[in-house]
Amino acid sequence: MNLTDYVNRVSEEDFGLPFKHEAKWNPRLRTTGGRFFLTDGHLDFNPKIYEAYELSIFRQIVRHELCHYHLYFQGKGYRHQDDDFKQLLRSVDGLRYTPRLTPKLLFSYCCDVCGQTYHRRRRFNLERYRCGSCHGRLVLENRSYDG
């Protein structure tokens, strides 16, 4: 089954409406799961999301894009901030935001005097900053990933 057939099946099952345009894979997408194009009505989907997550997550992303699609062609509010969109998305159990593909790196710092720990997304100069509690020296403990 190709992507357009899958999107049409999801549209029929979850919305009770046909999907009459084309669905395509777009490997250039980085932070988004999919896109709806107003000009010709086609949908783009991120193949990395399909590979990284289970089919149920991808189906929720398809539902999200189909909310844009069906609301636009019905002449209702199809944008993220519109109440029509929010209500339809909730009713079909679509994802509001795409899950992250790359986890963010976390840096853990520990004070060598009082043991206070600090977690930061950015690395900083240990010579310049001190502990906020006791003004002791900070030591980089480890780097970890926030999934």
C-alpha positions as CSV (number, residue, x, y, z in Angstrom):
1,M,0.0,0.0,0.0
2,N,1.4,3.4,-1.0
3,L,1.3,6.5,1.1
4,T,-1.7,8.1,-0.7
5,D,-3.8,4.9,-0.2
6,Y,-2.9,4.8,3.5
7,V,-3.9,8.5,4.0
8,N,-7.1,7.9,2.1
9,R,-7.9,4.9,4.4
10,V,-7.2,6.9,7.5
11,S,-9.4,9.7,6.2
12,E,-12.3,7.3,5.4
13,E,-12.0,5.5,8.8
14,D,-11.4,8.5,11.1
15,F,-13.2,11.4,9.3
16,G,-15.7,9.6,7.1
17,L,-14.5,11.7,4.2
18,P,-12.4,10.8,1.2
19,F,-8.9,12.2,0.6
20,K,-8.9,13.2,-3.1
21,H,-5.3,14.5,-3.5
22,E,-1.8,13.1,-3.3
23,A,0.4,12.3,-0.3
24,K,4.2,12.4,-0.7
25,W,7.2,11.6,1.4
26,N,9.5,14.6,1.8
27,P,12.9,13.7,3.3
28,R,13.9,17.4,3.6
29,L,11.5,17.9,6.5
30,R,13.4,18.2,9.8
31,T,11.2,19.4,12.7
32,T,7.7,18.8,11.4
33,G,5.8,15.6,10.8
34,G,3.9,16.8,7.8
35,R,2.6,19.7,5.8
36,F,-0.6,20.6,4.0
37,F,-0.3,22.7,0.8
38,L,-3.2,25.1,0.1
39,T,-2.3,25.6,-3.5
40,D,-2.9,22.1,-4.7
41,G,-4.2,20.2,-1.7
42,H,-1.4,17.6,-1.4
43,L,0.2,16.5,1.9
44,D,3.9,16.0,2.6
45,F,5.1,13.6,5.3
46,N,8.4,13.2,7.1
47,P,9.8,9.7,6.5
48,K,12.1,10.0,9.5
49,I,9.1,10.1,11.8
50,Y,7.6,7.0,10.2
51,E,10.9,5.2,10.7
52,A,11.6,6.4,14.2
53,Y,8.2,5.9,15.8
54,E,5.5,3.3,15.7
55,L,2.6,3.4,13.2
56,S,0.2,4.7,15.8
57,I,2.3,7.9,16.2
58,F,2.5,8.3,12.4
59,R,-1.3,7.8,12.1
60,Q,-1.8,10.7,14.6
61,I,0.4,12.9,12.5
62,V,-1.7,11.9,9.4
63,R,-4.8,12.8,11.3
64,H,-3.3,16.2,12.1
65,E,-2.7,17.0,8.5
66,L,-6.1,15.7,7.5
67,C,-7.6,18.1,9.9
68,H,-6.0,21.0,8.0
69,Y,-7.1,19.4,4.7
70,H,-10.8,18.7,5.5
71,L,-11.4,22.0,7.3
72,Y,-9.8,24.0,4.5
73,F,-12.0,22.4,1.9
74,Q,-15.1,22.8,4.1
75,G,-14.4,26.5,4.5
76,K,-13.8,26.3,8.2
77,G,-10.9,27.5,10.4
78,Y,-8.0,25.2,9.4
79,R,-5.1,27.0,11.1
80,H,-3.5,25.9,14.4
81,Q,-5.0,28.7,16.4
82,D,-8.6,28.2,15.1
83,D,-11.2,26.6,17.4
84,D,-12.5,24.4,14.6
85,F,-9.1,22.9,14.1
86,K,-8.5,22.4,17.8
87,Q,-11.9,20.7,18.3
88,L,-11.5,18.4,15.3
89,L,-8.0,17.5,16.2
90,R,-9.2,16.5,19.8
91,S,-12.1,14.5,18.4
92,V,-10.0,12.4,16.1
93,D,-7.0,12.0,18.6
94,G,-4.4,13.7,16.4
95,L,-1.1,14.9,17.6
96,R,-0.8,18.7,18.3
97,Y,3.1,18.6,18.1
98,T,5.5,16.3,16.4
99,P,7.7,14.2,18.7
100,R,11.3,15.1,18.7
101,L,13.6,13.2,16.4
102,T,16.9,14.2,18.0
103,P,17.2,14.3,21.8
104,K,18.7,17.4,23.4
105,L,22.0,17.1,25.3
106,L,21.9,17.9,29.0
107,F,24.9,19.0,31.0
108,S,25.0,18.2,34.7
109,Y,27.2,20.3,37.0
110,C,27.9,19.7,40.6
111,C,29.3,21.9,43.3
112,D,32.4,20.4,44.9
113,V,31.7,22.1,48.2
114,C,27.9,21.7,49.0
115,G,27.0,19.1,46.3
116,Q,24.3,21.2,44.7
117,T,23.5,19.9,41.1
118,Y,22.6,22.0,38.1
119,H,21.2,20.7,34.8
120,R,21.8,22.9,31.7
121,R,21.2,22.6,28.0
122,R,24.2,24.7,27.2
123,R,27.8,24.2,28.4
124,F,29.3,27.1,30.2
125,N,32.7,28.3,31.4
126,L,33.6,26.7,34.7
127,E,36.2,29.3,35.5
128,R,33.6,32.1,35.2
129,Y,30.7,30.8,37.2
130,R,30.3,29.5,40.7
131,C,27.7,27.7,42.8
132,G,24.7,29.9,43.6
133,S,24.3,28.5,47.1
134,C,27.8,28.5,48.5
135,H,30.0,30.1,45.8
136,G,32.0,26.8,45.5
137,R,33.6,25.5,42.3
138,L,31.4,23.7,39.8
139,V,32.5,20.5,38.2
140,L,31.1,19.0,35.0
141,E,29.6,15.6,36.1
142,N,28.2,14.1,32.9
143,R,26.4,14.6,29.7
144,S,23.1,12.9,29.1
145,Y,20.3,13.0,26.6
146,D,16.8,14.3,27.3
147,G,14.5,12.1,25.2
